[in-house]
Amino acid sequence: MDQPAETTRSISFQENFEDLVAVSLLLSQKMYRKQKIRHALYAAYVLVFGLLVAGTWWRKGYHEPAGVVAGMALIYAGFIGYFLLRFNYFAKRKMHAHLAQFKNIGLAVPSTITLHEGYLETNSALASGRLTWDIIEAIRREGGYLIFQVGPLGHFVPDRAFETTQDADAFTEHALRLIEAARARTPDLRESPHWGD
């Protein structure tokens, strides 16, 4: 007789402070990406505008001020470029300082995440909870973590919790199958005549 397919899987792990910092940065990366793009556009605007002004002055014979303007534009663009390259470092330091203000008592006990057919369950000695798959916006593997994202927040499992990469892949694939099945069963509420009321 065929055995029924396994629908429940669990993984236990001990999170640490660096996990909180890393996952918080990953969850907020869209905001940081927008800031990086904005700074890059500022640098490009200053560089192009400065070189255009310097070129105009050079053609009119104002060689010395043209050189000064061009040099300042290059220095500014170079500074912003360096800042963008170091942006993740500064963002990590800022997030580290922010999270260090809290007690983070959850780091004192191990956590367990269990995948059920209808929901994701989280358990520790301090708290427990359930999230239906409909609430979870995305499941992704990134930066050494499996992340279950809910808006700007989320739950995570570090890759080190799994014995092998194959185990991590299997757990992730199972979660994706469960969320896809749940979404297929859930009607699209946007089709409701009361949507947006």
N, C-alpha and C positions, 0 to 999 in steps of 0.2 A: 504493500500500500504506500502511496506517495505521502511523504511528510508535508504538513502545511508549511508554507513559507514563513520565515521568522519576521515578525513585525515589530518587535521591541529590541532595542540595543542600548546598552549603557556604557558610559566611560567615566571613570573617576580620575581626579587630578588635584594637585595642590597648586593653586595660582600664587604668583608673587607680585611684588610691587612693579617690577619691570614689565610684567604682563599687562597690568592696568595701564601703564603709560603707553606701551606699544599699541594696544587695541584701541585706546582712546584716540590716538593719533590716526589710526586707520579709519575709524568711524567718522572722524571729522576731516578726512583728507579732501573732501569736495570744497570745504570752506578754505582750506590752506591752498588748494590748487587755484581757486579764484584769486586769492591774494597774490600768488606768484605771477599769475598772468597779468594782473593789474600793474604790478611793479615792473614787469618786463616791458609792458607797453609804455610806461612812463620813461623808462630808460631809452627805449627806441625813439620816442618822440623828442626827447632832449638831444639825443645824438644827431638825429636827422636835422632838426631845426638848427642846432649849433653849427653843423657842417655847412648847411645852406647859407647861414649868415656869414660864416668864415669865408666861404667861396665867393660870395658877393663882394665882401670887403677886399679880398685878394685881387679880384679882377679890377677893382677901382684903385688899386695901389696901396691900400692900407694893410701892408703885409704883417706888421707887428701885432696890431690888435686882432687881425684874422687868426694869427697863430695862437694867441691867448684864448680866443673863443673856442677854436678847434681843440686845444689842449684841455680846456675845462670840460667840454662836452665828452671827450674821451675818458677823462678821469671820472666824471660822474657815471657814465655808462659802465665803466669798469668796476666802480664801487658797487653799483646795483647788481652787476653780474656776479660779483663775489658774494654779495648778500644772498642772491637767489641760490647759489651753489651751497651755501651754508644754512639755507632756510630750514631744512629738516632738523638740523642740529639745534638751532635756536627754538624751534617749535617744541622739540622734545624737552629741552630745558624748562621751557615755560609750563608745559603740561606736567612735568615732574614736580615743579614747585607748587603748582595748583593742587595736585592730588595729595601731596605731602601734608597739606593743611588738615586732612581728614584722618580719622582714626583707622579706617580701612580694616576693621575687625574681621572682615570676611577672609582676610589672608591667613587667619590663624587656624582655619579648619579646611579640610578637603571638600571639594564640590563634586557632584555627580550630575551629569546630563544624560537623560534617557529619551530616546526617540520612540514615541508611540504612534499608532496609526492616525490618531486624531489630534495629537498635540505633542509639544515639547515640554518635558518636565525637568525642573532644576531642583536639586536638593543639597542641603548642607545642614550642619548642626545648628545653624543660626536662622535659616529661612528655607522656604520651599515655594514653588510656584509652578503654574502651568500656562503655556501660551499655545493657543490653537494655531495651526499652520497658516490660517488666513491672515493672522496678525503679522507674521514674520515677512518682511519685505524682500529680503535677499539672504541667500546662503552662499558664502564664498570662502575660498582658501586663499589667504594672502599673508605675507610677512611671517610665516611660521604659525599661523592660527587658522582654525576653522571658526568662522564668525556667523552667527545668526543675528541679522540686523533688524532692529525695530526702530525706525526713525533714526534719531541721532544716537541711540543707545543700542545695546545688544548683549548677547551672551556669547561666550567663546570657549573653545577647547584648544589648548596649545598642542602643536604637533608632537611634542615630547611625551604627551600622555599615551600615545600609541606605541606599541612595541615595534612596529615596522611601518614603512610608508604604505605598504599594501593595506594594512589595517586602517590607516587614516583615509585612504582612498575609498575603501569599502564602506566606512562609516559615513563619509561625505556623500557617496552615491546613494546610500540608503536614505539619508535625509532628503536628498533632492527628489527621490522617487516619492517619498511621503508627501512632500509639499506640492509636487505636481499633481498627485492624485487628489489631494484636498482641494486644490484650486479648480480641478476639473469638476468636482462635485458641487462647488459653490456657485450659485447664480451671480451674474454680473448685476450688481445693484444699480449701476448707472442706467440700466434699461427700465428701472422702476419709474412710474409716472410721478412719484413723490421725490425723486432724486433732486437734491438742491433746495428743497423747500425749507 
